Amino acid sequence: MATADADNWWTRPCGGRDVLTLALPLVISAGSWSVMHFVDRMFLLWHSTEAMAAAMPAGLLHFTLVCFPLGVAMYCNAFVAQYEGADRPQRIGLVVWQGARIGVIAMPLYLATIPLAPTIFRLAGHSPGIADLEVIYYQVLTFGAGGMLISAAFATFFTGRGQTRVVMLVDCSAVALNLVLDYLWIFGRFGFPALGIEGAAWATVVAQWLKVAVYWWWMMRPVHRHKYGLVSGRRFDAALMRRILYYGGPNGLQLLVEVAAFSFFILLVGRLGADAMAATTLAFNVNSVAFIPMLGLGIAVTTMVGQQLGRNRPDLAARATWTALAMALVYMGTLGASYVLVPDVFMMGHAAGVSADEFAALRDVTVVLLRFVAAYCLFDACLIIFTGAIKGAGDTRFILLTELVMAPLPVVASWVGVKFFGGGLLWCWAAITVWIWGLGMVFLARFLQGRWRRMRVIEPEADEPDAAHPPVSPIPVTVETL
């Protein structure tokens, strides 16, 4: 029986059952935020086309500025996973609190950008009406930046240890609150003022801080406090923070570079007109149904790889990765085919809130853009799974270097095509498609190379510092450098 289980794709260690058990709550969690953004944009379209068009560039700019500390805070997941795999739970609380400090430090920096928003969106060259809405949306979102960072750090306490159902429950609760507040504050229901895009932004801010409160309450329950060092671990640990920044810094920079390139792409599309911007926003909004849940699967891969490397089982880490890839390809392939065959199914909600004549032109362009999404979705799956795997090992510098080289390519190609060759919206989307194809293949090759098998982010157990004898020497750089 044991031999049969070991050979069975579903029941073997790190097989289908193990991956799905860990990943499904994270997929649902990420999917809940996908639903939130989908409904949020849909409500804004019902409110006005300009509001929906303004939400994406303003939201992307906000997310771009949050990316670096967010990437660092989220990377605490790899540390928690490896400490869990190595059976060193007292180090876990220390990691989580160092990650939360990043959010606290960053909060005033984001609030300081509020007066700069009008200048930034004026320079983007968008129409005055859309630019005004972008400013409002961005300025309100900055009040939730700290909550986003702190909740991301707190979430790693649960994801890194495999308690992904907690993350699912917290995220789904926050999303439900966000959607209710969206309805009340965008349209002015039940006595609330109709705030439009400003109401949508405030709903997001409240939901982010709700997550912080719930994670803190759940994390600080007596069953966790002593075992994971959640009280003693509140102290600042310079050596551990340096290690987190060393490995998590490239992760944050990679996220920043990638999202910045995407933001520049969106700003460039915005210069093609409100119709092009609205169609692009709608297509990406529809694609979030496929893409964002896969981010949950990517986090699960990072967790499983980290745990198995902490146990010195790279063979099981590789098995978990290939199992997750098979699941991702089936999911993304099914949705990609649906984008081509039944695109109107994904736009029914958006069409319901506007007149048929107003939506017809937007629908026709979006149908074409969804074909580009179908063309790159399988490569997107490879990108998510393989970057998740090598992040779990600590191979973040390769990811950063790859993004530094490749991220500017679609922006430059789009700008050159539009400015010198008369390219339009389809040219820009072709550039994005080819870029994702390239990234998917590069990270597949890196995973197959196998260097990640010998990497670790945690220090050897014999070198573990304690509160009575804080470290004074620099951390070792890495197990293996590029």
ABEGO torsion letter per residue (X at the ends): XAAAAAABAAABBGBAAAAAAAAAAAAAAAAAAAAAAAAAAAAAAAABAAAAAAAAAAAAAAAAAAAAAAAAAAAAAAAAAAAAAAGBAAAAAAAAAAAAAAAAAAAAAAAAAAAAAAAAAAAAGBBAAAAAAAAAAAAAAAAAAAAAAAAAAAAAAAAAAGBAAAAAAAAAAAAAAAAAAAAAAAAGBGGBBBAEAAAAAAAAAAAAAAAAAAAAAAAABAAAAAAAGAAAAABBBAAAAAAAAAAAAAAAAAAAAAAAAAAAAAAAAAAAEAAAAAAAAAAAAAAAAAAAAAAAAAAAAAAAAAAAAAAGBAAAAAAAAAAAAAAAAAAAAAAAAAAAABAAAAAAAAAAABBAAAAAAAAAAAAAAAAAAAAAAAAAAAAAAAAAAAAAAGAAAAAAAAAAAAAAAAAAAAAAAAAAAGBBAAAAAAAAAAAAAAAAAAAAAAAAAGAAAABBABBBAAABBBAABBBABBBBABABBX
